[in-house]
Each structure stands twice: as C-alpha cells, then as structure tokens.
C-alpha cells in the first residue's frame, strides 16, 4: 500500500509548521528561487503541493504548468502576509472551465 506524500512551498514562516504534520517543506528565500524550488518539489513524487500565494504570484507560468497533469495537485494557500486572493481566483477559473459558468463566485443582488 503506497501512501501519498505532501509538500509545502513558500516562505519559511508560512510553511514551517507543516513539518509537524509530516509534510515535506521547501523554503523559498527569494522570489528569484521560486521556479527552481517548485521544480525541485515537482520531482519529489508528491500528490499535493501547497504553495503560498506570494510564491504563486512570483511564478504564475510555473503554477499553470502543473494543471496539465493529474498529480501533483497544487493548492494555493495564504502566506504570512495574508491572502492576496489568488487562491479564490484560481478556484473560480477551474470551476468555470469544468462547469462552463461561474457558479461559486456569482454576485447576489
């Protein structure tokens, strides 16, 4: 029986606590390192990679490159500075692509 592995990629303050949950942590010290750190994590055979919004904002093309494969799933999470709204924007695009309409974030009047 194989167990799925999880990783977290981001600023040390934002992802360090994931270690207590058995998640492998990849620290991004500078935005310039974000792409290479994500690619390193991609090679690790992870089922899920949590990525802070600050890292996702720095390398949107790399994040989009993950969506073509079933694994790993990339989940964008807020960083230490709070939410930038990237996670909800990404979810909206995914749902619109799957369903053909914005069913989650419609304005109610």
Secondary structure, DSSP 8 states (H G I E B T S, - for coil): -----EEEEE-HHHHGGGGGGT-EEEE--SGGGHHHHHHHHHTTT-SEEEEEHHHHHHTHHHHHHGGGSSSSEEEEE-BTTB--SHHHHHHHHHHHHHHSS--SS----
